């Protein structure tokens, strides 16, 4: 596994993009992932900073920001086979949020592992599509 990105929840995506551009990071990709009710922007060349903003007030990311404020949301790791990694995580006793992968940003297969399995940190597994 290698670090793919650090997810950061934000209240205002445009403002967060501007702030990260002022730090010297370039916008690599931006899209809305309707199935997850989130707008995302990947900053840098990788590992990326993924900025996440809720696409609706009742989305999971919007609720996260409302409850905890903006800040780190998750760590994402690139894996060669997400199905195999999910099996490995489950066999190791991890609590899976997603037993099967779903399609995330950039069309990549993604799945989440519950924070209680990793010291309070939400983990995203990413199988890049090429």
N, C-alpha and C positions, 0 to 999 in steps of 0.2 A: 504494500500500500504506500501511496505517496499523497502528500497534501495536495488537494485540488483547489480548494478555496476556503476562505473564512466568510461565513454568512453574517452580515450585520443588518439588523432591523432598523429601519429609519421611518420617520414620520413623513418626510417630504423627499421624494426620490430626486427631483430636479436639483434641489438645494444640496443634497448629499453628493450627487455627481459633480456639481460645481466645486464643492469643497475638496473632493478627492482629486479633481483636475488641478486645482491650485497647489496641491501637494506634489504634483508631477505625474500622477497616474492618468493614463489615457483610457477612454471608454472603449472596451473591446466588444461588448455586445449588450443589447437591451431588448427586452421582450416582456410581454404579459403571458403568464402561464395561467390560463383561465381555470384549469382543473384544480389549481392550488390557490386561486383567488389572490395572486400576487404579481406585482410588477418587479422585475429584477434588472439590475445593471451590473455587468461584470467589469471590474476596473483592473488595469494592469495587463501583464503578459503571462501570468501564471507563475506560481500559484496566484489565484485571483482574490480580490476582495469582491464578494457578491453583496450588493446593496439590495435589500428587500423592503418593499413597501406594500401594504395591504391594498388590494384593488377594490375593496369595499370595506365599509366600517366594521362589518361583522366577520371579516376574514381572520384566520388564525394569526397572521402577522400583525394585523391592526390591533387585535386583542392583546398580543404580546407587548406591543409598544404602549398601549393604554395601561396595562398592568405594571410593566417593569420599566418603561421608558426605552428610548433607543439604545442599542448596544449589541454586543455579540449575541448571535442567535444560534449558530451551529458551526461545527467543523466538518468539512467534507473531504473524503479520501477517494482517490481514483483507484478502482479495482479492475483487474482484467476480465473477471466474470462475476457479475453481481449475484447471479443465482448461486454460484459456488460460495461466494462470501456470505450470503444470507444463511446458507446451510452451516458454514463454519461458525458464524456468530451464534446461531441457535444452539449448535452442539456445545458451544462454550458457555451456554447459559444466559446469553443476552436476551433481553426483552425486545422483540421486534415490533416496531410500529407498523411496518410494511412487511408482510410475509412474502409478498410478490412485488417485483419492481413496477414502477409506473414511469411515465414519460415526464421528464422535467425540462428545464431550459436547455436550449441548443438541441433538443431532441434526444438527449442522453437518458439512459435508463437510470433511475434513482430509487433509493429506498432509505428509510430512516430507522435508526436504532434508538430506543428510549434513553433519555438522560440518566435514569436510575441504573442503567447498566454500565455507564461510563463516568462515574464520579460527578454526576450532575450536568454533563455536557451532552447536548443533542448531537448525534453523529449522523451524517448523510454519507451514503455510499453512492459513488458515481461510476457508471460504466460509460465511457465516452463512445459516441458513435462517430465513425469516420467515413 
